[in-house]
Amino acid sequence: MSERLVVVGGGMAAVRLVEELTARSYDGSMTVLADEQQAPYNRILLSAVLEGTHGVDAITLRPASWFDAHGVELRLGARVLDVDRERREVMLVDGTRIGFDRLVLATGSIPTLPPIRGLVRMDGSLHPKVHAFRSLADCRGLDAAAAPGARAVVVGGGLLGLQVARALAVRGLHTEVVEGAEHLLASQLGEPGGRVLARDLRRLGTSVYTGARVVRMTEAGVRLDNGYELSADLIVLTAGGRPSTALARRAGLMVRRGVVVDSDLRSVTDDRVHAIGDCAEHRRRVTGFVPPAWEQAGVLASVLCGGAERYDGSRSVARLRATDLEVAVLGDPEHAAGEVVEMTNPIAGSHRRLVVEGGVIVAAALVGDLSRVGLITQLYDRGTVLGPDEPGQLLLGEPAAAPVALPDEAEVCACAGVTAGTIRGCSSFDACREGTRATTGCGGCESVVRRLLDEAEPASLSRA
């Protein structure tokens, strides 16, 4: 009997794993248990659906028919209640039991509610003005409530918060962002980059309050811990999230922040159980971004097919996908050891920081001008040794009149690791998406991919 593989989760890591296993002709049956009723979709692009530039079909990773065509059993609305490791079974909330030989946990992360008085009503429901933004259902609910001219307060100045804030502003809402840290994107950027980003947002009509927290709901909106009150018709929660590990804990697996795994992405408790994506913890680190989750999926597919590939946890790339805001972060530019080369131009709305150790780029942060992001990512990934003048030259960017001529080996899609040469070899944008998965992660590379293919970008797509 062939091996029975069960994947718990229907998100981006889970789908990538199935794609990789299918491409490698995995010798076993595959069952994917997704707790939403919707076919797997790209959560990173939910803000694009809210903004109106993408329809739901455009963010669908794979339709149900694709799973059928590849012999994969996809169960939608299948919420797992428990894992019985002794019997090697998972039990769904409806009582169904499904046996497995290998189990992959790809349960992602769950939002955490900030301590705001009045946020949750006596019956346990959220205040009617409050919206979470995690799922397609959340997106649809916010879409229905987002009337032009309304006032919206976005709680959280991280990547998701800024994407939602820009989407609402583009929709014609008066939008304000409240961030508890002293600057925006505090987990990815230092104070100079956060200051430039805040200035860009204000220039685009969005007010920014940093070093302040929402502490209670009021009749008119919200109150901050500095006593200031903001009127609001909508409050969107985007601050805080944690790995979804309740299922793993109940199963008796070792959990710290996430499910603890080794370089084979196996649970250190049970070698028949694996974890990938936001719920996995490797070398005391959890990721929270698409590129490492997809890298983990590729490594695990190799492991399950008998390959020698192992995960070292080195790749970390984050992109902000928001209209008129450009941010890319490689590694940990605020804490990485090395010499810092930095350039900030708040008037032009740009900030660039490279951390170089032994001539090698070990981290980078780019705000405003991403003309060199492909080349810098390539140098970062390859560990290329630079000359003493090269880091400074990299930060100068490109002349505005001249588009960047990317060499074939330059990485364009950081999420899927796709180079310019691979994209140029595709016959169309759709063929590129299908064959390479470029643009299906954060979506930040779409304009470059289309330029390389010389294919015009569609004007707009209808909202969900």
FIVEXFI-862893 format. One record per residue (C-alpha): x, y, z; residue in one letter. Coordinates in steps of 0.1 Angstrom, whole numbers, plus 5000, padded with zeros to 4 digits. Example, Ala and Ser with C-alpha at 12.3 -4.5 7.8 and 13.67 -1.06 7.14 Angstrom:
! residues 2
@px 5123&py 4955&pz 5078&type A
@px 5137&py 4989&pz 5071&type S
//
This chain:
! residues 464
@px 5000&py 5000&pz 5000&type M
@px 5013&py 5035&pz 4991&type S
@px 5020&py 5060&pz 5019&type E
@px 4990&py 5080&pz 5031&type R
@px 4999&py 5117&pz 5035&type L
@px 4975&py 5140&pz 5052&type V
@px 4981&py 5178&pz 5051&type V
@px 4962&py 5198&pz 5077&type V
@px 4957&py 5233&pz 5063&type G
@px 4947&py 5248&pz 5030&type G
@px 4969&py 5278&pz 5029&type G
@px 4999&py 5289&pz 5008&type M
@px 5024&py 5265&pz 5024&type A
@px 5001&py 5235&pz 5020&type A
@px 4993&py 5242&pz 4984&type V
@px 5030&py 5247&pz 4976&type R
@px 5038&py 5214&pz 4992&type L
@px 5012&py 5196&pz 4971&type V
@px 5025&py 5213&pz 4939&type E
@px 5061&py 5202&pz 4947&type E
@px 5051&py 5167&pz 4955&type L
@px 5030&py 5164&pz 4923&type T
@px 5059&py 5177&pz 4903&type A
@px 5082&py 5151&pz 4919&type R
@px 5058&py 5122&pz 4912&type S
@px 5053&py 5115&pz 4949&type Y
@px 5045&py 5078&pz 4955&type D
@px 5016&py 5081&pz 4979&type G
@px 4981&py 5094&pz 4983&type S
@px 4975&py 5130&pz 4994&type M
@px 4946&py 5144&pz 5014&type T
@px 4944&py 5181&pz 5021&type V
@px 4921&py 5193&pz 5049&type L
@px 4912&py 5229&pz 5045&type A
@px 4889&py 5244&pz 5072&type D
@px 4875&py 5272&pz 5049&type E
@px 4848&py 5265&pz 5022&type Q
@px 4867&py 5285&pz 4997&type Q
@px 4893&py 5268&pz 4974&type A
@px 4928&py 5277&pz 4986&type P
@px 4937&py 5313&pz 4980&type Y
@px 4966&py 5338&pz 4985&type N
@px 4960&py 5356&pz 5018&type R
@px 4987&py 5381&pz 5010&type I
@px 4966&py 5395&pz 4982&type L
@px 4934&py 5400&pz 5002&type L
@px 4942&py 5437&pz 5005&type S
@px 4942&py 5438&pz 4966&type A
@px 4908&py 5423&pz 4966&type V
@px 4896&py 5449&pz 4991&type L
@px 4912&py 5476&pz 4970&type E
@px 4895&py 5464&pz 4939&type G
@px 4925&py 5456&pz 4917&type T
@px 4921&py 5418&pz 4920&type H
@px 4890&py 5396&pz 4919&type G
@px 4887&py 5364&pz 4940&type V
@px 4896&py 5342&pz 4909&type D
@px 4929&py 5361&pz 4906&type A
@px 4940&py 5352&pz 4941&type I
@px 4929&py 5315&pz 4939&type T
@px 4960&py 5294&pz 4942&type L
@px 4945&py 5263&pz 4927&type R
@px 4909&py 5255&pz 4919&type P
@px 4893&py 5223&pz 4933&type A
@px 4895&py 5209&pz 4897&type S
@px 4933&py 5211&pz 4898&type W
@px 4934&py 5189&pz 4929&type F
@px 4910&py 5164&pz 4913&type D
@px 4931&py 5163&pz 4881&type A
@px 4962&py 5154&pz 4901&type H
@px 4946&py 5128&pz 4922&type G
@px 4947&py 5148&pz 4954&type V
@px 4917&py 5147&pz 4977&type E
@px 4908&py 5182&pz 4988&type L
@px 4883&py 5185&pz 5016&type R
@px 4869&py 5220&pz 5021&type L
@px 4852&py 5229&pz 5053&type G
@px 4872&py 5201&pz 5071&type A
@px 4882&py 5214&pz 5105&type R
@px 4904&py 5191&pz 5124&type V
@px 4895&py 5186&pz 5161&type L
@px 4923&py 5162&pz 5172&type D
@px 4952&py 5141&pz 5161&type V
@px 4956&py 5106&pz 5175&type D
@px 4993&py 5098&pz 5170&type R
@px 4990&py 5062&pz 5183&type E
@px 4963&py 5053&pz 5159&type R
@px 4977&py 5076&pz 5132&type R
@px 4943&py 5093&pz 5127&type E
@px 4930&py 5128&pz 5125&type V
@px 4895&py 5134&pz 5137&type M
@px 4873&py 5162&pz 5122&type L
@px 4848&py 5182&pz 5141&type V
@px 4820&py 5162&pz 5124&type D
@px 4834&py 5129&pz 5138&type G
@px 4851&py 5117&pz 5106&type T
@px 4884&py 5099&pz 5111&type R
@px 4911&py 5099&pz 5085&type I
@px 4941&py 5076&pz 5087&type G
@px 4976&py 5087&pz 5079&type F
@px 5012&py 5074&pz 5076&type D
@px 5026&py 5109&pz 5075&type R
@px 5010&py 5141&pz 5087&type L
@px 5019&py 5176&pz 5078&type V
@px 5007&py 5205&pz 5099&type L
@px 5004&py 5237&pz 5079&type A
@px 4979&py 5254&pz 5101&type T
@px 4993&py 5289&pz 5097&type G
@px 4988&py 5316&pz 5123&type S
@px 4958&py 5331&pz 5141&type I
@px 4952&py 5368&pz 5150&type P
@px 4954&py 5379&pz 5186&type T
@px 4929&py 5404&pz 5199&type L
@px 4945&py 5436&pz 5214&type P
@px 4935&py 5446&pz 5249&type P
@px 4909&py 5472&pz 5240&type I
@px 4881&py 5477&pz 5264&type R
@px 4847&py 5472&pz 5247&type G
@px 4862&py 5453&pz 5218&type L
@px 4843&py 5421&pz 5227&type V
@px 4807&py 5423&pz 5238&type R
@px 4791&py 5402&pz 5266&type M
@px 4780&py 5375&pz 5241&type D
@px 4816&py 5370&pz 5229&type G
@px 4811&py 5387&pz 5196&type S
@px 4831&py 5417&pz 5183&type L
@px 4818&py 5452&pz 5185&type H
@px 4798&py 5458&pz 5152&type P
@px 4823&py 5485&pz 5141&type K
@px 4852&py 5461&pz 5145&type V
@px 4866&py 5439&pz 5117&type H
@px 4894&py 5414&pz 5117&type A
@px 4913&py 5409&pz 5084&type F
@px 4925&py 5374&pz 5081&type R
@px 4903&py 5354&pz 5058&type S
@px 4883&py 5360&pz 5026&type L
@px 4851&py 5361&pz 5047&type A
@px 4867&py 5390&pz 5067&type D
@px 4876&py 5407&pz 5035&type C
@px 4841&py 5404&pz 5022&type R
@px 4827&py 5418&pz 5054&type G
@px 4850&py 5448&pz 5054&type L
@px 4843&py 5453&pz 5017&type D
@px 4806&py 5456&pz 5024&type A
@px 4811&py 5480&pz 5052&type A
@px 4837&py 5502&pz 5034&type A
@px 4816&py 5531&pz 5021&type A
@px 4835&py 5560&pz 5005&type P
@px 4837&py 5589&pz 5029&type G
@px 4836&py 5567&pz 5060&type A
@px 4862&py 5570&pz 5087&type R
@px 4884&py 5540&pz 5093&type A
@px 4910&py 5533&pz 5121&type V
@px 4935&py 5506&pz 5113&type V
@px 4950&py 5492&pz 5145&type V
@px 4986&py 5480&pz 5137&type G
@px 5013&py 5496&pz 5115&type G
@px 5029&py 5463&pz 5103&type G
@px 5028&py 5449&pz 5068&type L
@px 4992&py 5439&pz 5069&type L
@px 4980&py 5471&pz 5085&type G
@px 4996&py 5493&pz 5059&type L
@px 4982&py 5472&pz 5031&type Q
@px 4947&py 5474&pz 5045&type V
@px 4951&py 5512&pz 5052&type A
@px 4961&py 5519&pz 5016&type R
@px 4933&py 5497&pz 5002&type A
@px 4907&py 5516&pz 5022&type L
@px 4923&py 5550&pz 5013&type A
@px 4922&py 5541&pz 4976&type V
@px 4885&py 5532&pz 4981&type R
@px 4879&py 5568&pz 4993&type G
@px 4878&py 5562&pz 5031&type L
@px 4894&py 5586&pz 5056&type H
@px 4920&py 5563&pz 5070&type T
@px 4941&py 5566&pz 5101&type E
@px 4968&py 5541&pz 5114&type V
@px 4976&py 5536&pz 5150&type V
@px 5008&py 5518&pz 5159&type E
@px 5020&py 5510&pz 5194&type G
@px 5057&py 5510&pz 5185&type A
@px 5076&py 5543&pz 5179&type E
@px 5076&py 5538&pz 5142&type H
@px 5059&py 5519&pz 5114&type L
@px 5071&py 5484&pz 5104&type L
@px 5090&py 5482&pz 5136&type A
@px 5097&py 5445&pz 5132&type S
@px 5114&py 5451&pz 5098&type Q
@px 5127&py 5486&pz 5097&type L
@px 5146&py 5510&pz 5119&type G
@px 5134&py 5545&pz 5128&type E
@px 5147&py 5563&pz 5097&type P
@px 5129&py 5539&pz 5073&type G
@px 5097&py 5540&pz 5095&type G
@px 5098&py 5578&pz 5094&type R
@px 5100&py 5579&pz 5056&type V
@px 5071&py 5554&pz 5053&type L
@px 5050&py 5575&pz 5077&type A
@px 5057&py 5606&pz 5056&type R
@px 5047&py 5588&pz 5025&type D
@px 5014&py 5577&pz 5040&type L
@px 5006&py 5612&pz 5052&type R
@px 5014&py 5625&pz 5017&type R
@px 4989&py 5600&pz 5004&type L
@px 4963&py 5613&pz 5029&type G
@px 4965&py 5588&pz 5057&type T
@px 4971&py 5600&pz 5092&type S
@px 4997&py 5580&pz 5113&type V
@px 4999&py 5578&pz 5151&type Y
@px 5029&py 5560&pz 5164&type T
@px 5039&py 5553&pz 5200&type G
@px 5002&py 5551&pz 5209&type A
@px 4978&py 5523&pz 5216&type R
@px 4940&py 5520&pz 5213&type V
@px 4927&py 5513&pz 5248&type V
@px 4890&py 5515&pz 5245&type R
@px 4860&py 5518&pz 5223&type M
@px 4839&py 5549&pz 5225&type T
@px 4805&py 5559&pz 5212&type E
@px 4822&py 5579&pz 5184&type A
@px 4852&py 5556&pz 5178&type G
@px 4883&py 5548&pz 5198&type V
@px 4904&py 5563&pz 5226&type R
@px 4942&py 5561&pz 5226&type L
@px 4964&py 5557&pz 5257&type D
@px 4975&py 5593&pz 5253&type N
@px 4939&py 5605&pz 5258&type G
@px 4934&py 5614&pz 5222&type Y
@px 4901&py 5602&pz 5206&type E
@px 4896&py 5592&pz 5170&type L
@px 4861&py 5591&pz 5154&type S
@px 4856&py 5560&pz 5134&type A
@px 4829&py 5541&pz 5115&type D
@px 4852&py 5511&pz 5111&type L
@px 4880&py 5497&pz 5132&type I
@px 4902&py 5471&pz 5115&type V
@px 4924&py 5449&pz 5136&type L
@px 4957&py 5439&pz 5120&type T
@px 4980&py 5440&pz 5151&type A
@px 4994&py 5408&pz 5164&type G
@px 4993&py 5371&pz 5154&type G
@px 5008&py 5339&pz 5166&type R
@px 5014&py 5304&pz 5152&type P
@px 4983&py 5282&pz 5153&type S
@px 4996&py 5254&pz 5176&type T
@px 4966&py 5243&pz 5196&type A
@px 4962&py 5211&pz 5176&type L
@px 4999&py 5202&pz 5180&type A
@px 4997&py 5208&pz 5217&type R
@px 4967&py 5186&pz 5221&type R
@px 4986&py 5159&pz 5202&type A
@px 5015&py 5161&pz 5226&type G
@px 5040&py 5175&pz 5202&type L
@px 5068&py 5198&pz 5214&type M
@px 5057&py 5234&pz 5210&type V
@px 5074&py 5266&pz 5219&type R
@px 5062&py 5295&pz 5199&type R
@px 5056&py 5271&pz 5170&type G
@px 5058&py 5234&pz 5164&type V
@px 5095&py 5225&pz 5169&type V
@px 5110&py 5209&pz 5138&type V
@px 5144&py 5197&pz 5127&type D
@px 5162&py 5203&pz 5094&type S
@px 5139&py 5176&pz 5078&type D
@px 5110&py 5197&pz 5091&type L
@px 5100&py 5168&pz 5112&type R
@px 5085&py 5173&pz 5147&type S
@px 5112&py 5166&pz 5172&type V
@px 5086&py 5146&pz 5191&type T
@px 5073&py 5123&pz 5163&type D
@px 5092&py 5116&pz 5131&type D
@px 5059&py 5108&pz 5113&type R
@px 5047&py 5144&pz 5118&type V
@px 5060&py 5175&pz 5100&type H
@px 5052&py 5212&pz 5102&type A
@px 5058&py 5240&pz 5077&type I
@px 5049&py 5276&pz 5073&type G
@px 5038&py 5300&pz 5100&type D
@px 5031&py 5273&pz 5126&type C
@px 5066&py 5258&pz 5124&type A
@px 5096&py 5267&pz 5146&type E
@px 5131&py 5259&pz 5134&type H
@px 5161&py 5268&pz 5154&type R
@px 5139&py 5289&pz 5177&type R
@px 5126&py 5310&pz 5148&type R
@px 5092&py 5312&pz 5133&type V
@px 5088&py 5330&pz 5100&type T
@px 5054&py 5345&pz 5091&type G
@px 5064&py 5352&pz 5055&type F
@px 5057&py 5335&pz 5022&type V
@px 5093&py 5329&pz 5009&type P
@px 5105&py 5308&pz 5038&type P
@px 5072&py 5289&pz 5039&type A
@px 5075&py 5280&pz 5002&type W
@px 5112&py 5271&pz 5007&type E
@px 5101&py 5248&pz 5036&type Q
@px 5075&py 5232&pz 5013&type A
@px 5101&py 5225&pz 4986&type G
@px 5125&py 5210&pz 5012&type V
@px 5098&py 5188&pz 5027&type L
@px 5087&py 5176&pz 4993&type A
@px 5123&py 5166&pz 4987&type S
@px 5125&py 5148&pz 5020&type V
@px 5092&py 5129&pz 5014&type L
@px 5104&py 5118&pz 4980&type C
@px 5137&py 5105&pz 4994&type G
@px 5159&py 5135&pz 4985&type G
@px 5188&py 5149&pz 5004&type A
@px 5177&py 5185&pz 5006&type E
@px 5176&py 5200&pz 5041&type R
@px 5162&py 5233&pz 5055&type Y
@px 5187&py 5257&pz 5070&type D
@px 5164&py 5286&pz 5078&type G
@px 5185&py 5312&pz 5061&type S
@px 5161&py 5327&pz 5036&type R
@px 5140&py 5356&pz 5048&type S
@px 5124&py 5381&pz 5024&type V
@px 5095&py 5404&pz 5032&type A
@px 5076&py 5427&pz 5007&type R
@px 5049&py 5453&pz 5013&type L
@px 5023&py 5451&pz 4987&type R
@px 5004&py 5484&pz 4988&type A
@px 4995&py 5510&pz 4961&type T
@px 5022&py 5538&pz 4960&type D
@px 5042&py 5522&pz 4989&type L
@px 5073&py 5501&pz 4981&type E
@px 5092&py 5482&pz 5009&type V
@px 5115&py 5452&pz 5007&type A
@px 5133&py 5437&pz 5036&type V
@px 5160&py 5409&pz 5034&type L
@px 5171&py 5392&pz 5065&type G
@px 5171&py 5412&pz 5097&type D
@px 5187&py 5446&pz 5089&type P
@px 5182&py 5460&pz 5124&type E
@px 5200&py 5432&pz 5143&type H
@px 5223&py 5416&pz 5118&type A
@px 5260&py 5419&pz 5126&type A
@px 5282&py 5439&pz 5101&type G
@px 5290&py 5473&pz 5087&type E
@px 5260&py 5494&pz 5078&type V
@px 5257&py 5514&pz 5046&type V
@px 5227&py 5537&pz 5047&type E
@px 5211&py 5564&pz 5026&type M
@px 5179&py 5583&pz 5034&type T
@px 5161&py 5609&pz 5014&type N
@px 5128&py 5618&pz 5031&type P
@px 5119&py 5644&pz 5005&type I
@px 5120&py 5618&pz 4977&type A
@px 5105&py 5592&pz 5001&type G
@px 5133&py 5567&pz 5000&type S
@px 5154&py 5549&pz 5025&type H
@px 5180&py 5522&pz 5018&type R
@px 5201&py 5502&pz 5043&type R
@px 5226&py 5474&pz 5036&type L
@px 5243&py 5454&pz 5063&type V
@px 5276&py 5440&pz 5050&type V
@px 5299&py 5415&pz 5067&type E
@px 5331&py 5404&pz 5051&type G
@px 5320&py 5420&pz 5018&type G
@px 5287&py 5400&pz 5018&type V
@px 5252&py 5415&pz 5021&type I
@px 5237&py 5398&pz 5052&type V
@px 5206&py 5420&pz 5054&type A
@px 5189&py 5449&pz 5036&type A
@px 5160&py 5473&pz 5038&type A
@px 5146&py 5493&pz 5009&type L
@px 5118&py 5519&pz 5012&type V
@px 5105&py 5539&pz 4982&type G
@px 5128&py 5529&pz 4954&type D
@px 5130&py 5492&pz 4946&type L
@px 5148&py 5495&pz 4913&type S
@px 5178&py 5475&pz 4926&type R
@px 5158&py 5450&pz 4947&type V
@px 5163&py 5421&pz 4922&type G
@px 5201&py 5426&pz 4920&type L
@px 5204&py 5431&pz 4958&type I
@px 5184&py 5399&pz 4964&type T
@px 5205&py 5380&pz 4940&type Q
@px 5237&py 5391&pz 4957&type L
@px 5222&py 5384&pz 4992&type Y
@px 5211&py 5349&pz 4982&type D
@px 5244&py 5340&pz 4966&type R
@px 5266&py 5355&pz 4992&type G
@px 5285&py 5374&pz 4966&type T
@px 5316&py 5392&pz 4979&type V
@px 5314&py 5429&pz 4970&type L
@px 5342&py 5454&pz 4965&type G
@px 5346&py 5483&pz 4989&type P
@px 5327&py 5508&pz 4967&type D
@px 5299&py 5485&pz 4955&type E
@px 5275&py 5487&pz 4985&type P
@px 5273&py 5524&pz 4981&type G
@px 5268&py 5521&pz 4944&type Q
@px 5240&py 5497&pz 4949&type L
@px 5221&py 5522&pz 4971&type L
@px 5223&py 5549&pz 4944&type L
@px 5194&py 5533&pz 4925&type G
@px 5188&py 5539&pz 4888&type E
@px 5183&py 5571&pz 4869&type P
@px 5146&py 5578&pz 4866&type A
@px 5147&py 5580&pz 4829&type A
@px 5163&py 5546&pz 4824&type A
@px 5145&py 5513&pz 4833&type P
@px 5167&py 5487&pz 4850&type V
@px 5181&py 5461&pz 4826&type A
@px 5180&py 5429&pz 4847&type L
@px 5204&py 5402&pz 4838&type P
@px 5189&py 5367&pz 4833&type D
@px 5203&py 5355&pz 4866&type E
@px 5187&py 5383&pz 4887&type A
@px 5159&py 5371&pz 4909&type E
@px 5126&py 5388&pz 4902&type V
@px 5102&py 5369&pz 4923&type C
@px 5116&py 5366&pz 4958&type A
@px 5087&py 5344&pz 4970&type C
@px 5091&py 5317&pz 4944&type A
@px 5128&py 5323&pz 4936&type G
@px 5122&py 5329&pz 4899&type V
@px 5149&py 5347&pz 4878&type T
@px 5145&py 5372&pz 4850&type A
@px 5158&py 5346&pz 4825&type G
@px 5131&py 5321&pz 4835&type T
@px 5104&py 5347&pz 4831&type I
@px 5117&py 5358&pz 4797&type R
@px 5114&py 5322&pz 4786&type G
@px 5077&py 5321&pz 4793&type C
@px 5052&py 5326&pz 4765&type S
@px 5027&py 5348&pz 4784&type S
@px 5019&py 5361&pz 4818&type F
@px 4994&py 5333&pz 4825&type D
@px 5020&py 5307&pz 4814&type A
@px 5045&py 5323&pz 4837&type C
@px 5022&py 5322&pz 4867&type R
@px 5013&py 5286&pz 4860&type E
@px 5048&py 5274&pz 4853&type G
@px 5069&py 5293&pz 4878&type T
@px 5044&py 5306&pz 4904&type R
@px 5059&py 5341&pz 4900&type A
@px 5035&py 5368&pz 4912&type T
@px 5014&py 5343&pz 4932&type T
@px 5031&py 5352&pz 4965&type G
@px 5031&py 5388&pz 4977&type C
@px 5024&py 5400&pz 4942&type G
@px 5050&py 5427&pz 4944&type G
@px 5069&py 5415&pz 4913&type C
@px 5039&py 5416&pz 4889&type E
@px 5048&py 5449&pz 4872&type S
@px 5084&py 5437&pz 4866&type V
@px 5072&py 5403&pz 4853&type V
@px 5049&py 5420&pz 4829&type R
@px 5076&py 5443&pz 4817&type R
@px 5100&py 5414&pz 4811&type L
@px 5072&py 5397&pz 4791&type L
@px 5062&py 5431&pz 4775&type D
@px 5026&py 5424&pz 4785&type E
@px 5003&py 5452&pz 4796&type A
@px 4989&py 5452&pz 4831&type E
@px 4951&py 5450&pz 4832&type P
@px 4935&py 5483&pz 4844&type A
@px 4914&py 5468&pz 4872&type S
@px 4894&py 5438&pz 4882&type L
@px 4861&py 5438&pz 4901&type S
@px 4860&py 5434&pz 4938&type R
@px 4848&py 5402&pz 4956&type A
//
